[in-house]
């Protein structure tokens, strides 16, 4: 009986030892699995972190590339704007130079025209002929009759011809003065009774003298040789009488 009990005790001890070893092995296996799962989880987390880092770096690279592209486009636009501004400035400067050249040419042409007109005016004044229908003061009675025919009336040394032309002779029967108040006759410059007072400057140039009269003025011009004069009487803007005479 004692031997059987002892055997049972030994068997229980052996069984207890075996179960303990199994429990230790099971715990060890469980710990290994936990460590393996933790390692796998850590590796997976690190992989996710690396993937996130790669994506972040890729996004940063893409953003930097895009920024560089935008910067390059902006610089190109700036350069294009600069070129356009420089071209516009160059065109404007060329236009200003062209306009300046044109203005200088116009000024020179105008100055030349003024000089030409002044020369023409001086020449006209120096060469001015005083005459009415071709008869000059100082012409002979024969010349007078050749142009106008016989006088319609004679009063001393004053003769009246057709259309109211009046001639005063000097002691040598030469024309001292010839005048008209009718528009049938004109001077060497083409001025006639009835013409505008304001056309005198265009036909004859500036008068040598001007005298005011009622409602108008008398404009006096000397001949080129200073031996005779023509007087244009004007009233209310219209030439009313022309008198050519010796001085």
Phi and psi in degrees as GROMACS dihedral restraints (atoms count N, CA, C in turn):
[ dihedral_restraints ]
;  ai    aj    ak    al  type     phi  dphi    fc
    3     4     5     6     1   -65.4    20    10
    4     5     6     7     1   -37.7    20    10
    6     7     8     9     1   -67.9    20    10
    7     8     9    10     1   -37.7    20    10
    9    10    11    12     1   -67.0    20    10
   10    11    12    13     1   -40.3    20    10
   12    13    14    15     1   -65.5    20    10
   13    14    15    16     1   -39.8    20    10
   15    16    17    18     1   -65.5    20    10
   16    17    18    19     1   -39.8    20    10
   18    19    20    21     1   -62.9    20    10
   19    20    21    22     1   -40.7    20    10
   21    22    23    24     1   -63.3    20    10
   22    23    24    25     1   -39.7    20    10
   24    25    26    27     1   -65.0    20    10
   25    26    27    28     1   -42.5    20    10
   27    28    29    30     1   -63.5    20    10
   28    29    30    31     1   -41.8    20    10
   30    31    32    33     1   -62.7    20    10
   31    32    33    34     1   -39.9    20    10
   33    34    35    36     1   -65.0    20    10
   34    35    36    37     1   -38.9    20    10
   36    37    38    39     1   -64.9    20    10
   37    38    39    40     1   -44.0    20    10
   39    40    41    42     1   -62.3    20    10
   40    41    42    43     1   -45.3    20    10
   42    43    44    45     1   -62.3    20    10
   43    44    45    46     1   -39.7    20    10
   45    46    47    48     1   -65.2    20    10
   46    47    48    49     1   -40.3    20    10
   48    49    50    51     1   -65.3    20    10
   49    50    51    52     1   -42.2    20    10
   51    52    53    54     1   -63.2    20    10
   52    53    54    55     1   -42.5    20    10
   54    55    56    57     1   -65.3    20    10
   55    56    57    58     1   -37.3    20    10
   57    58    59    60     1   -63.5    20    10
   58    59    60    61     1   -42.5    20    10
   60    61    62    63     1   -64.2    20    10
   61    62    63    64     1   -39.6    20    10
   63    64    65    66     1   -63.4    20    10
   64    65    66    67     1   -40.7    20    10
   66    67    68    69     1   -63.6    20    10
   67    68    69    70     1   -40.8    20    10
   69    70    71    72     1   -64.5    20    10
   70    71    72    73     1   -41.8    20    10
   72    73    74    75     1   -65.6    20    10
   73    74    75    76     1   -39.9    20    10
   75    76    77    78     1   -64.5    20    10
   76    77    78    79     1   -41.0    20    10
   78    79    80    81     1   -65.9    20    10
   79    80    81    82     1   -39.3    20    10
   81    82    83    84     1   -64.1    20    10
   82    83    84    85     1   -43.8    20    10
   84    85    86    87     1   -61.7    20    10
   85    86    87    88     1   -42.5    20    10
   87    88    89    90     1   -62.6    20    10
   88    89    90    91     1   -41.8    20    10
   90    91    92    93     1   -64.1    20    10
   91    92    93    94     1   -40.1    20    10
   93    94    95    96     1   -62.8    20    10
   94    95    96    97     1   -40.9    20    10
   96    97    98    99     1   -65.5    20    10
   97    98    99   100     1   -40.9    20    10
   99   100   101   102     1   -62.3    20    10
  100   101   102   103     1   -45.3    20    10
  102   103   104   105     1   -63.4    20    10
  103   104   105   106     1   -39.0    20    10
  105   106   107   108     1   -64.6    20    10
  106   107   108   109     1   -43.9    20    10
  108   109   110   111     1   -62.7    20    10
  109   110   111   112     1   -40.7    20    10
  111   112   113   114     1   -64.3    20    10
  112   113   114   115     1   -41.5    20    10
  114   115   116   117     1   -63.4    20    10
  115   116   117   118     1   -45.0    20    10
  117   118   119   120     1   -61.7    20    10
  118   119   120   121     1   -41.4    20    10
  120   121   122   123     1   -65.1    20    10
  121   122   123   124     1   -41.3    20    10
  123   124   125   126     1   -64.1    20    10
  124   125   126   127     1   -44.5    20    10
  126   127   128   129     1   -62.0    20    10
  127   128   129   130     1   -41.7    20    10
  129   130   131   132     1   -64.0    20    10
  130   131   132   133     1   -41.5    20    10
  132   133   134   135     1   -64.0    20    10
  133   134   135   136     1   -43.6    20    10
  135   136   137   138     1   -62.6    20    10
  136   137   138   139     1   -39.1    20    10
  138   139   140   141     1   -62.9    20    10
  139   140   141   142     1   -42.2    20    10
  141   142   143   144     1   -62.9    20    10
  142   143   144   145     1   -42.1    20    10
  144   145   146   147     1   -63.0    20    10
  145   146   147   148     1   -45.5    20    10
  147   148   149   150     1   -62.3    20    10
  148   149   150   151     1   -40.9    20    10
  150   151   152   153     1   -62.0    20    10
  151   152   153   154     1   -42.0    20    10
  153   154   155   156     1   -64.7    20    10
  154   155   156   157     1   -41.0    20    10
  156   157   158   159     1   -61.2    20    10
  157   158   159   160     1   -44.2    20    10
  159   160   161   162     1   -60.9    20    10
  160   161   162   163     1   -43.3    20    10
  162   163   164   165     1   -64.1    20    10
  163   164   165   166     1   -41.8    20    10
  165   166   167   168     1   -63.5    20    10
  166   167   168   169     1   -43.1    20    10
  168   169   170   171     1   -64.1    20    10
  169   170   171   172     1   -40.5    20    10
  171   172   173   174     1   -62.4    20    10
  172   173   174   175     1   -44.1    20    10
  174   175   176   177     1   -63.2    20    10
  175   176   177   178     1   -39.8    20    10
  177   178   179   180     1   -63.9    20    10
  178   179   180   181     1   -42.7    20    10
  180   181   182   183     1   -63.3    20    10
  181   182   183   184     1   -43.6    20    10
  183   184   185   186     1   -62.7    20    10
  184   185   186   187     1   -42.7    20    10
  186   187   188   189     1   -64.1    20    10
  187   188   189   190     1   -41.6    20    10
  189   190   191   192     1   -64.8    20    10
  190   191   192   193     1   -41.3    20    10
  192   193   194   195     1   -63.3    20    10
  193   194   195   196     1   -44.2    20    10
  195   196   197   198     1   -63.4    20    10
  196   197   198   199     1   -41.3    20    10
  198   199   200   201     1   -62.4    20    10
  199   200   201   202     1   -41.7    20    10
  201   202   203   204     1   -65.1    20    10
  202   203   204   205     1   -39.2    20    10
  204   205   206   207     1   -63.3    20    10
  205   206   207   208     1   -44.5    20    10
  207   208   209   210     1   -64.1    20    10
  208   209   210   211     1   -38.6    20    10
  210   211   212   213     1   -64.9    20    10
  211   212   213   214     1   -42.1    20    10
  213   214   215   216     1   -64.1    20    10
  214   215   216   217     1   -42.6    20    10
  216   217   218   219     1   -61.9    20    10
  217   218   219   220     1   -43.5    20    10
  219   220   221   222     1   -62.5    20    10
  220   221   222   223     1   -42.9    20    10
  222   223   224   225     1   -63.9    20    10
  223   224   225   226     1   -39.0    20    10
  225   226   227   228     1   -63.7    20    10
  226   227   228   229     1   -41.4    20    10
  228   229   230   231     1   -63.8    20    10
  229   230   231   232     1   -41.9    20    10
  231   232   233   234     1   -62.4    20    10
  232   233   234   235     1   -45.3    20    10
  234   235   236   237     1   -62.9    20    10
  235   236   237   238     1   -40.0    20    10
  237   238   239   240     1   -63.6    20    10
  238   239   240   241     1   -43.0    20    10
  240   241   242   243     1   -64.2    20    10
  241   242   243   244     1   -40.3    20    10
  243   244   245   246     1   -62.0    20    10
  244   245   246   247     1   -45.9    20    10
  246   247   248   249     1   -60.1    20    10
  247   248   249   250     1   -43.9    20    10
  249   250   251   252     1   -63.5    20    10
  250   251   252   253     1   -41.8    20    10
  252   253   254   255     1   -64.6    20    10
  253   254   255   256     1   -42.6    20    10
  255   256   257   258     1   -64.5    20    10
  256   257   258   259     1   -40.3    20    10
  258   259   260   261     1   -64.1    20    10
  259   260   261   262     1   -43.9    20    10
  261   262   263   264     1   -62.3    20    10
  262   263   264   265     1   -41.5    20    10
  264   265   266   267     1   -64.3    20    10
  265   266   267   268     1   -41.5    20    10
  267   268   269   270     1   -64.2    20    10
  268   269   270   271     1   -43.1    20    10
  270   271   272   273     1   -62.1    20    10
  271   272   273   274     1   -43.1    20    10
  273   274   275   276     1   -63.3    20    10
  274   275   276   277     1   -42.4    20    10
  276   277   278   279     1   -64.2    20    10
  277   278   279   280     1   -41.0    20    10
  279   280   281   282     1   -63.8    20    10
  280   281   282   283     1   -40.3    20    10
  282   283   284   285     1   -65.5    20    10
  283   284   285   286     1   -41.3    20    10
  285   286   287   288     1   -62.2    20    10
  286   287   288   289     1   -44.4    20    10
  288   289   290   291     1   -61.9    20    10
  289   290   291   292     1   -41.3    20    10
  291   292   293   294     1   -63.1    20    10
  292   293   294   295     1   -44.9    20    10
  294   295   296   297     1   -64.7    20    10
  295   296   297   298     1   -39.8    20    10
  297   298   299   300     1   -63.4    20    10
  298   299   300   301     1   -42.3    20    10
  300   301   302   303     1   -62.9    20    10
  301   302   303   304     1   -43.1    20    10
  303   304   305   306     1   -63.1    20    10
  304   305   306   307     1   -42.3    20    10
  306   307   308   309     1   -64.4    20    10
  307   308   309   310     1   -41.1    20    10
  309   310   311   312     1   -62.6    20    10
  310   311   312   313     1   -42.0    20    10
  312   313   314   315     1   -64.0    20    10
  313   314   315   316     1   -44.2    20    10
  315   316   317   318     1   -62.6    20    10
  316   317   318   319     1   -40.2    20    10
  318   319   320   321     1   -63.9    20    10
  319   320   321   322     1   -43.0    20    10
  321   322   323   324     1   -64.5    20    10
  322   323   324   325     1   -43.4    20    10
  324   325   326   327     1   -62.3    20    10
  325   326   327   328     1   -42.2    20    10
  327   328   329   330     1   -64.3    20    10
  328   329   330   331     1   -43.0    20    10
  330   331   332   333     1   -63.0    20    10
  331   332   333   334     1   -41.3    20    10
  333   334   335   336     1   -64.2    20    10
  334   335   336   337     1   -39.6    20    10
  336   337   338   339     1   -64.3    20    10
  337   338   339   340     1   -42.1    20    10
  339   340   341   342     1   -62.2    20    10
  340   341   342   343     1   -45.3    20    10
  342   343   344   345     1   -61.2    20    10
  343   344   345   346     1   -41.5    20    10
  345   346   347   348     1   -63.9    20    10
  346   347   348   349     1   -44.3    20    10
  348   349   350   351     1   -64.2    20    10
  349   350   351   352     1   -39.9    20    10
  351   352   353   354     1   -64.1    20    10
  352   353   354   355     1   -41.7    20    10
  354   355   356   357     1   -63.7    20    10
  355   356   357   358     1   -45.0    20    10
  357   358   359   360     1   -61.9    20    10
  358   359   360   361     1   -41.2    20    10
  360   361   362   363     1   -65.3    20    10
  361   362   363   364     1   -43.7    20    10
  363   364   365   366     1   -62.6    20    10
  364   365   366   367     1   -43.1    20    10
  366   367   368   369     1   -63.0    20    10
  367   368   369   370     1   -41.5    20    10
  369   370   371   372     1   -63.9    20    10
  370   371   372   373     1   -40.8    20    10
  372   373   374   375     1   -66.4    20    10
  373   374   375   376     1   -40.0    20    10
  375   376   377   378     1   -71.5    20    10
  376   377   378   379     1   -26.1    20    10
  378   379   380   381     1  -108.7    20    10
  379   380   381   382     1     6.4    20    10
  381   382   383   384     1   -58.2    20    10
  382   383   384   385     1   131.4    20    10
  384   385   386   387     1  -107.3    20    10
  385   386   387   388     1   128.5    20    10
  387   388   389   390     1   -94.7    20    10
  388   389   390   391     1   116.6    20    10
  390   391   392   393     1  -162.1    20    10
  391   392   393   394     1   155.2    20    10
  393   394   395   396     1  -127.2    20    10
  394   395   396   397     1   115.1    20    10
  396   397   398   399     1    53.0    20    10
  397   398   399   400     1    36.8    20    10
  399   400   401   402     1    88.5    20    10
  400   401   402   403     1    -8.4    20    10
  402   403   404   405     1   -95.1    20    10
  403   404   405   406     1   122.1    20    10
  405   406   407   408     1   -95.3    20    10
  406   407   408   409     1   151.2    20    10
  408   409   410   411     1   -57.6    20    10
  409   410   411   412     1   133.9    20    10
  411   412   413   414     1   100.3    20    10
  412   413   414   415     1    -7.4    20    10
  414   415   416   417     1   -69.1    20    10
  415   416   417   418     1   155.9    20    10
  417   418   419   420     1   -79.5    20    10
  418   419   420   421     1   163.2    20    10
  420   421   422   423     1   -61.3    20    10
  421   422   423   424     1   -36.2    20    10
  423   424   425   426     1   -63.2    20    10
  424   425   426   427     1   -44.2    20    10
  426   427   428   429     1   -61.9    20    10
  427   428   429   430     1   -40.5    20    10
  429   430   431   432     1   -60.4    20    10
  430   431   432   433     1   -47.2    20    10
  432   433   434   435     1   -69.4    20    10
  433   434   435   436     1   -31.1    20    10
  435   436   437   438     1   -61.8    20    10
  436   437   438   439     1   -36.7    20    10
  438   439   440   441     1   -85.2    20    10
  439   440   441   442     1   -45.2    20    10
  441   442   443   444     1  -108.3    20    10
  442   443   444   445     1    -6.7    20    10
  444   445   446   447     1    80.0    20    10
  445   446   447   448     1  -160.6    20    10
  447   448   449   450     1   -77.1    20    10
  448   449   450   451     1   148.7    20    10
  450   451   452   453     1   -68.0    20    10
  451   452   453   454     1   147.6    20    10
  453   454   455   456     1   -82.4    20    10
  454   455   456   457     1   -22.1    20    10
  456   457   458   459     1  -158.9    20    10
  457   458   459   460     1   152.6    20    10
  459   460   461   462     1  -133.0    20    10
  460   461   462   463     1   130.5    20    10
  462   463   464   465     1  -131.7    20    10
  463   464   465   466     1    92.4    20    10
  465   466   467   468     1    67.0    20    10
  466   467   468   469     1  -121.5    20    10
  468   469   470   471     1   -96.4    20    10
  469   470   471   472     1    10.7    20    10
  471   472   473   474     1  -105.8    20    10
  472   473   474   475     1   126.4    20    10
  474   475   476   477     1  -118.9    20    10
  475   476   477   478     1   140.6    20    10
  477   478   479   480     1  -115.7    20    10
  478   479   480   481     1   133.8    20    10
  480   481   482   483     1  -114.8    20    10
  481   482   483   484     1   178.3    20    10
  483   484   485   486     1   -54.9    20    10
  484   485   486   487     1   150.5    20    10
  486   487   488   489     1    63.8    20    10
  487   488   489   490     1    22.3    20    10
  489   490   491   492     1    77.3    20    10
  490   491   492   493     1    15.3    20    10
  492   493   494   495     1   -70.0    20    10
  493   494   495   496     1   129.4    20    10
  495   496   497   498     1  -114.0    20    10
  496   497   498   499     1   136.2    20    10
  498   499   500   501     1  -131.0    20    10
  499   500   501   502     1   133.0    20    10
  501   502   503   504     1  -110.3    20    10
  502   503   504   505     1   126.3    20    10
  504   505   506   507     1   -98.0    20    10
  505   506   507   508     1   152.2    20    10
  507   508   509   510     1   -91.3    20    10
  508   509   510   511     1  -171.8    20    10
  510   511   512   513     1   -66.0    20    10
  511   512   513   514     1   -18.5    20    10
  513   514   515   516     1   -99.6    20    10
  514   515   516   517     1    18.3    20    10
  516   517   518   519     1    57.3    20    10
  517   518   519   520     1    36.7    20    10
  519   520   521   522     1  -111.0    20    10
  520   521   522   523     1   154.5    20    10
  522   523   524   525     1   -68.8    20    10
  523   524   525   526     1   115.0    20    10
  525   526   527   528     1   -86.6    20    10
  526   527   528   529     1   -39.8    20    10
  528   529   530   531     1  -152.3    20    10
  529   530   531   532     1   153.0    20    10
  531   532   533   534     1  -139.1    20    10
  532   533   534   535     1   130.9    20    10
  534   535   536   537     1  -145.0    20    10
  535   536   537   538     1   162.3    20    10
  537   538   539   540     1  -152.7    20    10
  538   539   540   541     1   151.3    20    10
  540   541   542   543     1  -118.2    20    10
  541   542   543   544     1    10.8    20    10
  543   544   545   546     1  -110.9    20    10
  544   545   546   547     1   158.8    20    10
  546   547   548   549     1   -90.5    20    10
  547   548   549   550     1    21.2    20    10
  549   550   551   552     1   -86.3    20    10
  550   551   552   553     1    -6.5    20    10
  552   553   554   555     1  -131.3    20    10
  553   554   555   556     1   154.0    20    10
  555   556   557   558     1  -142.1    20    10
  556   557   558   559     1   163.0    20    10
  558   559   560   561     1   -85.8    20    10
  559   560   561   562     1   179.0    20    10
  561   562   563   564     1   -62.0    20    10
  562   563   564   565     1   -27.6    20    10
  564   565   566   567     1   -85.3    20    10
  565   566   567   568     1    -4.3    20    10
  567   568   569   570     1    91.2    20    10
  568   569   570   571     1    14.6    20    10
  570   571   572   573     1   -86.6    20    10
  571   572   573   574     1   140.3    20    10
  573   574   575   576     1  -139.4    20    10
  574   575   576   577     1   161.9    20    10
  576   577   578   579     1   -64.6    20    10
  577   578   579   580     1   131.6    20    10
  579   580   581   582     1   103.7    20    10
  580   581   582   583     1   -13.2    20    10
  582   583   584   585     1   -71.9    20    10
  583   584   585   586     1   161.7    20    10
  585   586   587   588     1   -70.3    20    10
  586   587   588   589     1   137.9    20    10
  588   589   590   591     1   -57.6    20    10
  589   590   591   592     1   -34.3    20    10
  591   592   593   594     1   -80.3    20    10
  592   593   594   595     1    -4.7    20    10
  594   595   596   597     1   -86.6    20    10
  595   596   597   598     1    -9.7    20    10
  597   598   599   600     1   -59.3    20    10
  598   599   600   601     1   -41.9    20    10
  600   601   602   603     1   -62.8    20    10
  601   602   603   604     1   -35.7    20    10
  603   604   605   606     1   -71.8    20    10
  604   605   606   607     1   -40.8    20    10
  606   607   608   609     1   -77.7    20    10
  607   608   609   610     1   -42.8    20    10
  609   610   611   612     1  -118.6    20    10
  610   611   612   613     1    -9.3    20    10
  612   613   614   615     1    81.7    20    10
  613   614   615   616     1  -173.4    20    10
  615   616   617   618     1   -63.8    20    10
  616   617   618   619     1   139.0    20    10
  618   619   620   621     1   -70.3    20    10
  619   620   621   622     1   151.4    20    10
  621   622   623   624     1   -72.2    20    10
  622   623   624   625     1   -28.7    20    10
  624   625   626   627     1  -156.6    20    10
  625   626   627   628     1   154.4    20    10
  627   628   629   630     1  -134.6    20    10
  628   629   630   631     1   131.3    20    10
  630   631   632   633     1  -121.7    20    10
  631   632   633   634     1   134.9    20    10
  633   634   635   636     1   -78.5    20    10
  634   635   636   637     1   138.0    20    10
  636   637   638   639     1  -132.8    20    10
  637   638   639   640     1   176.6    20    10
  639   640   641   642     1   -58.8    20    10
  640   641   642   643     1   123.9    20    10
  642   643   644   645     1    61.0    20    10
  643   644   645   646     1    20.3    20    10
  645   646   647   648     1   179.8    20    10
  646   647   648   649     1  -147.5    20    10
  648   649   650   651     1  -157.8    20    10
  649   650   651   652     1   162.7    20    10
  651   652   653   654     1  -114.6    20    10
  652   653   654   655     1   126.6    20    10
  654   655   656   657     1  -108.0    20    10
  655   656   657   658     1   123.5    20    10
  657   658   659   660     1  -112.4    20    10
  658   659   660   661     1   133.5    20    10
  660   661   662   663     1  -127.2    20    10
  661   662   663   664     1   135.8    20    10
  663   664   665   666     1   -89.8    20    10
  664   665   666   667     1   149.8    20    10
  666   667   668   669     1   -72.8    20    10
  667   668   669   670     1   165.1    20    10
  669   670   671   672     1   -61.1    20    10
  670   671   672   673     1   -33.7    20    10
  672   673   674   675     1   -89.8    20    10
  673   674   675   676     1     3.0    20    10
  675   676   677   678     1    64.2    20    10
  676   677   678   679     1    17.9    20    10
  678   679   680   681     1   -96.5    20    10
  679   680   681   682     1   -15.7    20    10
  681   682   683   684     1  -143.8    20    10
  682   683   684   685     1   165.5    20    10
  684   685   686   687     1  -137.6    20    10
  685   686   687   688     1   159.6    20    10
  687   688   689   690     1  -125.3    20    10
  688   689   690   691     1   135.7    20    10
  690   691   692   693     1  -118.0    20    10
  691   692   693   694     1   127.3    20    10
  693   694   695   696     1  -106.7    20    10
  694   695   696   697     1   117.1    20    10
  696   697   698   699     1   -92.7    20    10
  697   698   699   700     1   132.4    20    10
  699   700   701   702     1  -131.8    20    10
  700   701   702   703     1   138.6    20    10
  702   703   704   705     1  -136.3    20    10
  703   704   705   706     1   136.0    20    10
  705   706   707   708     1    53.7    20    10
  706   707   708   709     1    36.5    20    10
  708   709   710   711     1    83.1    20    10
  709   710   711   712     1     4.4    20    10
  711   712   713   714     1  -126.2    20    10
  712   713   714   715     1   138.7    20    10
  714   715   716   717     1   -71.5    20    10
  715   716   717   718     1   124.3    20    10
  717   718   719   720     1  -109.3    20    10
  718   719   720   721     1   -19.5    20    10
  720   721   722   723     1  -155.7    20    10
  721   722   723   724     1   144.5    20    10
  723   724   725   726     1  -125.2    20    10
  724   725   726   727     1   128.6    20    10
  726   727   728   729     1  -127.9    20    10
  727   728   729   730     1   120.3    20    10
  729   730   731   732     1  -110.0    20    10
  730   731   732   733     1   129.9    20    10
  732   733   734   735     1  -152.5    20    10
  733   734   735   736     1   162.4    20    10
  735   736   737   738     1   -73.9    20    10
  736   737   738   739     1   152.0    20    10
